[in-house]
């Protein structure tokens, strides 16, 4: 099968081991570069971000880095990171041994907000009551099954 056909088969499926490994190495390289980089862009002065994940395309040509800026300024910093993406790509090329360095794009990582929202929902009194009630029903149902024999 051709290379293009293989890429189509991977669409919507779990990432390959190679994608995961390259993505993780890219994450470490970007975190190191962003930690020590001195940018001329005023939006990136005092940049402090966490690179939580890097997802790479099946053909390893494009990578999306999910970052969480600390201290606010999400929109400006993400736009600025996307502006300096070619520079960061060149720095990644120096830091890693890849035949082709992927094009980089940056997005805000919303998984932390999503996890916090789920946590808040699970700790609501009405949900706690339902969870406690479900635990009580489970025990009663198990006892009833044991006592309902012929």
BELGI-V886375 format. One record per backbone hydrogen bond with DSSP energy under -0.5 kcal/mol. CO is the residue of the C=O (numbers start at 1). NH is the residue of the N-H. E is the energy in kcal/mol with one decimal. If there is no record, write none. Layout:
# BELGI-V886375
CO NH E
CO NH E
This chain:
# BELGI-V886375
2 6 -1.9
3 7 -1.9
4 8 -1.6
5 9 -1.5
6 10 -1.2
7 11 -0.6
8 11 -0.7
10 13 -2.2
16 20 -2.4
17 21 -2.6
18 22 -2.9
19 23 -2.6
20 24 -2.3
21 25 -2.3
22 26 -2.6
23 27 -2.2
24 28 -2.1
25 29 -2.5
26 30 -3.1
27 31 -2.4
28 32 -2.2
29 33 -2.6
30 34 -3.2
31 35 -1.7
32 36 -1.6
33 37 -1.7
37 39 -0.6
41 44 -1.7
42 45 -1.0
44 47 -1.4
48 70 -2.9
49 51 -0.5
50 52 -1.0
50 68 -2.3
53 66 -3.2
55 64 -3.1
57 60 -2.1
61 103 -2.9
62 57 -2.8
63 65 -0.5
63 105 -1.6
64 55 -2.6
64 66 -0.6
65 67 -0.7
65 107 -2.3
66 52 -1.9
66 53 -1.3
67 69 -0.5
67 109 -2.4
68 50 -1.6
69 72 -0.6
73 77 -2.3
74 78 -2.5
75 79 -2.3
76 80 -2.3
77 81 -2.5
78 82 -2.2
79 83 -1.6
80 84 -2.0
82 85 -0.6
84 88 -2.5
85 89 -2.6
86 90 -1.9
87 91 -1.9
88 92 -2.5
89 93 -2.2
90 94 -1.3
91 95 -1.6
92 96 -2.4
96 98 -1.0
103 63 -3.0
105 65 -3.1
107 67 -2.7
108 110 -0.8
110 114 -2.4
111 115 -2.5
112 116 -2.2
113 117 -2.2
114 118 -2.3
115 119 -2.3
116 120 -2.4
117 121 -2.3
118 122 -2.4
119 123 -1.3
121 124 -1.2
124 128 -2.7
125 129 -2.6
126 130 -1.8
127 131 -2.6
128 132 -2.9
129 133 -2.7
130 134 -2.5
131 135 -1.9
132 136 -1.9
133 137 -2.5
134 138 -2.0
135 139 -1.5
136 140 -2.0
137 141 -2.8
138 142 -1.8
139 143 -2.0
140 144 -2.6
141 145 -1.9
142 146 -1.3
143 147 -1.5
144 148 -1.3
